[in-house]
Amino acid sequence: MGVSFSLDGSTNWLANISITIGTSQTNANFYFRNSSIGSSVLTLSSTGLLSDSQIETIVADMPTKISLSVASTTLTAGQVSSPITVNLLNKFDLAYRSFLRHFNFSK
């Protein structure tokens, strides 16, 4: 998904948008979203005016699922498997860090 903008916050999410501030208006609204964790710099510019920027910090959403990853293999009875990794993922399938969780395993 990455970075996108919308004029109404629910539809028409685009990589870039244009906003018009009418002659009788002093401001206009838009919406921003980013599915990548980290910092995003939003920059507003218009010909003949000084531009402005703002840093938005994007943090991970709470984990919504777990996944296991292991190299596909066939084991002989009693043989130890290769390492199995447990991953915490948010709704965008991005890895979630800094979350202490106890897991139960069953066969």
N, C-alpha and C positions, 0 to 999 in steps of 0.2 A: 504494500500500500504506500509506504513512504510519506512524504510531505504533501499535503494538499490543502486547498482553501475553498471556502464556500461563502456565498452571500447570505444564505438562509440557515446554514448549520445542519441541514438534513439531506439535501440533494445537490447534485451538480458539483461534486468535489473535483477541482482542477489543480494542475500544477502551478498555474499562475492565474491571477484574476485582475481585472480593472475595476476600480470603484470611482463613481462620479459623485462629487459633492455639489449639489445644486446651488444656485446663486442665493437662495434664501436659507440655506442650511449651513451649519457650522461643523458638522461631522457626519460620518457614515460608519457602519459596522460591517465586519466580516468575521469569519470563523476559520480557525486553523486546527489541523490535526497532524500528528506524526506517529507512525507505528514503530519508529526506531528509537531506541533508548539513547540518551545523550543530550547534547545542546544543539539547538537550531537557532540560527540568526535570521530574524525576519527583517527585511529591508523594504521601506516604503520610499518611492521616488516619483517625482513629477517634474517635467521640463520647466525650468525657470525657478524652481524652489529647492531649498536645501533638503537633502534626503535625511531619513532617520532610520535607526536600527534598534532592535531590541532582542535580547537573548532569551529564548524560552528553554527551560530545562525539562526534558522528558524522562520520566521515571517509569519503571516497569509496572504494569498492572499486576494485581495479585495473581498468583498462579491459579490456573483453572484446570490443569491436567498434568499428568505425569506420563513419561514414556520411558521405555527401556531400550537401550541400544547395545547390541553385541554382534560380533562378527558371526555370520551364519556358519554353523559347524555341526558335525556329527561326532558324538562322544561315545567312547566305549564305556560300558557300565563301570562305575567307580572312578572314572577319569574326571579331573577337575576342569571346569570350563575356563575359557578366557574371561577377562574382566567384563562384567556387565555394568553399564553405566545407567544410573537413574537420572532423568532430566525433569526439572520443573519447568513448565511452559505456561505463558500467558495466552490470552485468547487470540493473539496474533502469531502463535507458535514461536515466540521469542523466549530465550532462556531467562529464567528468573533467578536472581542471586539474592543473597542475604536473607534467607528464609529457612529457619530451623524447623524441621518436620521429621516425625518418626514414621517409618513405613513398616507395614506388615507384609510378609511374603508368604504365599501359600502355593501348593502345587496344583 
